[in-house]
């Protein structure tokens, strides 16, 4: 579906430069005057001069021939350049049909407001980098796909950041989305509607409404992300800025360092401080992790324990080489 072409002002036309053909340099030979050879033995100076003259003449002919060929090629190229400049700056390929696609968090209307295309933009002189810079004013946008469909169609599609974590700040009752580039994206509503299976419903027809940390957990599931809890109250996210909290960054290290299979067992990761990071598993087991060193080794210890020991309720792998655990008493 075509959308109106956003425009602001007139873009000044750049003067074109025509490449001219350089005139090849030509060498002219002068024949030597023939004389009778002398009776003396030895090298005849006139013969030597005649031989040199003949060689010079042959070389000049070769250079002149090559010069004509090069000159002809340059002349053709110059003509092609002129034609290309004329076509590009003509209205033959003006972008009159500009289609802007919306995404989950960047509506078509929002994108139109951000994009500033100069009047007379063509499919040849459109600047994808400038369009990307315009759309990145929205923190959800990580990049832009710009496609040209000749003769007049330009399709612009914003690409969103992938959410890898939801940080729940209980002091403000806020759930912040964090991108895969460790960027605070935006706060999300902590009142969401879900269906009977706990899936977030965006159409406003959910059977249940969740709030607070339960809503944050549902949102993490919705984005395929990990919920970070117990985030310090002094953490102050700003949309589009990098995460600077050491504890939150350590939590993100675990999100990246754990295997996808193990992450599937993680309900949330508690990040009150770097040294006190822990993970709560879906089966109720608490895993004390500590700082974000030896992540792979820590996962290996936990996985092995869970497969070999029944009734485990708590595992401490802050020092994976000297781990401890507790299990429920058996009757």
N, C-alpha and C positions, 0 to 999 in steps of 0.2 A: 504494500500500500504506500503510495507516495505521500510524503509530508512536505509542508511548505519549506522553501529554501531559506534558512536563516541568513541574513546578510547585514553587514554594517559597513557603510561607506564604499568608496570606489578604490580599487587597487590600481596604483599607478603602473602603467605599462612600461616594461623594461626595454630600452633600446636594443635592437638586434644588431649583431655584428656579423658582417659577411666576410667569409674567408676568401681572399683573392689568390689566384694562381701565380706563383713566382716565375719569372722568365728565365729559362735555362741558359746557362752560359755556354757559348759556342766557340770552338777553337778553329782557326782557319790556317790551312797549310800553304806554304809558298814553295813551288818546285825549284830545284837547283838548276843552273845553266850547264848544259852538257859540254864538256871539253875533251880533246883527245888525250888519252893517257900518255905520260912521259915515258921515256925509255928507261928510266932508272928503276932498279929493283926496289922492292919494299912496298909499303902501303901507299896507295894513291889517295891523297887528301881529298880530292874531289869525289872519289868513289865513296869514301867514308861519309862525307857530307850528304851525298845522294842517299845513302842507306839510312842515315839518321832522319833525313827529310821524309822518306817513305814511311818509316815507323811512326813519325809524328803525325803524318797525314792519316794513317790507319787508326791511331789512337783517337785522333780528333773526330773521326767519323763515328767511332763507337760511342764516345761521350755525347756527341751531338744526337745520336739516335736514342740513347737512353734518356737524355734530357728531354727530348720531345715526348717520350712515353710518360715520364714522371709529370711533365707539365700537363699532359692531357688528363692524367688521373686526378691531379689536383684541381683542374678546372671542373671535372665532373663532380668531385666531392664538394666543391664550393657551391655548385648549382644545387646539389641535394640539400646542403645545409640551409641555403636560402629558402628552398621550398618547404623544408621542415619547419623553419622559424615562422614562415607565413601561415602554414597550416595550424601550428600550435597556438598562435596568437589570434587566429580567426575564431569565429563563433561556431565552427563546425562541431566542436566537441565540448561546448559549454555545458556545465553540470546543471541542467534544468530540472532533473528528476532526482531529488536527494531523499533517500530513504534512511531513516534513523530507527534502528531497532531498539526496543526496550529490553531490560533484564529484570531480575527479581527485585533488586533494590534501586535500579536506575530506570525510571520511567521514560518513555519517549518524550514526554513534555519536559522533564528535567534536562534531558540530553539536549533538546532543542535550545533551551535557555542558556546552556553552557557553551555550545559550539558557535564560533564566530567565523563564518566563511566570507571572505571578501567578495564583493560583487564581481561577476564575470569569471569566477573560478571555473576552470576547465578540468577535464579528466587528466590532462597532462601536467598542469601546474598546481594541482591540489597538494597541500602540505600535510601528510599524515601525522608528522611529529607535532605540528601545531594543534591538530584536532585532538591528539592524545593528551597534550598539555591542558587543553581546555577541559576535557572530560575528567581529568584527574583532580579537578577541583572537588569532585565528589569522592570521598575517601573509599567508597566501595570499588572504584574503578582501578584496575591494575594495568590495563592496556586496552587498545582499540584495534579492531579489525576493519580496515578500509578496503573495499572492493570497487573496482571500476567495471562497469558494463557499458561498452560502447553502443551508441554514440553519446548518450546524455545522462546515464544513470550512475549515481554514486551511492553505495550502501555502506552505512557506518554502524558498527555493532560494538558497544562497550563490553569488555570482558571483566568480570568481577574477581576480586581477591577470594581465594579459598579460605574459609574459616577453619582453623585447626583447633581453636580453643574458645571456650566461653568463660570469662572470669566473673565470678559472682562476688560483688562487693556488698556485703550484708549491711554495712553501716549506712549505705545510701540506697539499699535495695535496688541495685543496678546490675544488669548482666551485660558485659561488654564483649563484643566479638573481636577476636584477635586473628589477623591474617597470617598466612604461611610465610610472610616476610617479616614477622614479628612487629607488625604495625597495629596500633589500636584503630579499629575500623569505625565502629559506632556503637552506642548503647542500644539494647533491644528491650522491648516491653517485657516486664516481669509479670504480666497477666496474659496468659495465652489459653486458647481453646484447644482441646485435644479430643480425639475419639476414644472409643472404649479400650483401644490398645495403647493409648498414651501418645499417639502420633499427633503432632501439631497440625491443626486445621486452619488454613488461611482464608477460608471462604466465609467464616463467621457462623458456621453451623455445627460447631463441636458439641459433643454431649457433656463435656466437663470443662471447667475453667480452673487452671492452675495459677498460683501466684508464688512470689518469692523464689526461694531456692528450687522448689519443685518445677516452677516455670523455667528456670535457668537450665535444669537438668533435661527437661523436655526439648528445649532449644538446642542443647548440645547434641542430643540424639538426632534432631531434625537436620543439623548441618554435618553430621558425621564427625563431630568434634569431641573434645574432652572437656569436662567441666573442671575448672580450677576453683577451689573453695578456700575459705579462711584467708582471703586476700586482705592484707593490712589496710586499715582505714586511711593511711597517709598516701596510698597509691592514687594518683589523680590522672586518669587517662585523658588524652586529647586526640580527637579524630585526626587520622592521617599522620600522627607522630609515632616514632618507634617506642617500643616498650623499654623502659629504663629500670624498672624494679628488678633487683637481683633475684628475689625469691620467685617472682613470676617468670623471669627468664629461665631460671633453673627448672621450673615446672614445665616450660616449653621444651627444654632439653629432654626431659623424660618422654614427652609426647612424641618427639622425633626419634628418640633412641629406642623405645620399646617396639617390639615387632607388632604387626597388625593383629596377629592372633592374641597376643597378650593384652593389647589395648582393648580388644573386644571384651575382656573380663573386668576392665577397670570401670568402676562407677564414677569416681571422681578422684582428683589429686589435690590434697591439702597443701597449701603453700604459705604458711604463716611466716616462715623464714627459710633461708637456704639450708640450714642445718636440720630443720625440723620437717622436711617434706615427707609426706606419706601418701600411700594410695589405699583407697577403700575399694575392695573388689565387689562384684555383684553378688557373690555368695556370702558377704558379710565379713570376710577376713580383712584385717588391717595389716598393711605392710609398711613398716618404717623404713624409709629409703635414705634419708640424709641428703647430702649434696649430690650433684649430678655427675659424679665420677663413677666409672665402672658400671654403667647402666646395663650393658649386655650381660655382664657377669652376675649382676644382681637379679636380673630376670631369670637367668639360668638356674640360680639357686632356688628361687621361689617356685618355678615350674617343677623342678625335681622334687622339692618337698611336698608339694600338693599332690604329686603323682604317687608318692611313696608312703606318706603318713596320713592317716585318717584323723578327722576331728580337729584339724589345725584351726586356731582362732586368731593367732597373732604371729607375725614373722618380722624379725629385725635383721635387715641386711645392710645396715649402715656400713658395716665392715664385712663384705661378702665372704671373706676368707675365714671369718670367725662369727658366723651368724648364730642367732638363737631363735627359738620359737616356743609357742605354747599351744597346747591342744586341750580340748574339753575333757574333763574327767569322764571315764567310762564307768558304768554301774556294774 
